[in-house]
Each structure stands twice: as structure tokens, then as C-alpha cells.
Amino acid sequence: MIKRHSDVVLEITAHDSDTIENELNTAVEIAREHAVKERRHGILVTQHEYTRYTVAISRDVPYGQTLERRE
């Protein structure tokens, strides 16, 4: 399930790897569309738990890049 917190933060919760991968790809594409409009920030994908992730536009990530991290 993708839960939108804002135009710049999406939360993904899923319990199987195929769903996680598909929803992360979808969320990154949504974030990328917004990042391209601003042309200032990149995308940060954060794993909070094995079943919960966030995808966010982040000023800490250079424009045009996507970084992944584990919390």
C-alpha cells in the first residue's frame, strides 16, 4: 500500500518482496515527476523496517540522483 503524506513524501507498507519492489518503483516514479518540476532536489528511499519504506524528495540528495538508506 502506498500512502501519500504529501507531494514529496510517500510511505510504502507491504509484506512480500514483489509488492515492495513494485510499490517502491511506483513511488519513486511519482517522486521523480515532482523532483523534475523543481530541478533542485533528488530522491531518498529509506527502509524503516522490513515491511515499511518512505520515498521522499530530499534537499540532501543532489538533483537527478536517487539514494537508498536503512534507518
C-alpha positions, 0 to 999 in steps of 0.5 A: 500500500502506498500512502501519500503524506504529501507531494514529496513524501510517500510511505510504502507498507507491504509484506512480500518482496514483489509488492515492495519492489513494485510499490517502491518503483511506483513511488519513486516514479511519482517522486521523480515527476515532482523532483523534475518540476523543481530541478533542485532536489533528488530522491531518498528511499529509506527502509524503516523496517522490513515491511515499511519504506518512505520515498521522499524528495530530499534537499540532501540528495543532489538533483537527478540522483536517487539514494537508498538508506536503512534507518 
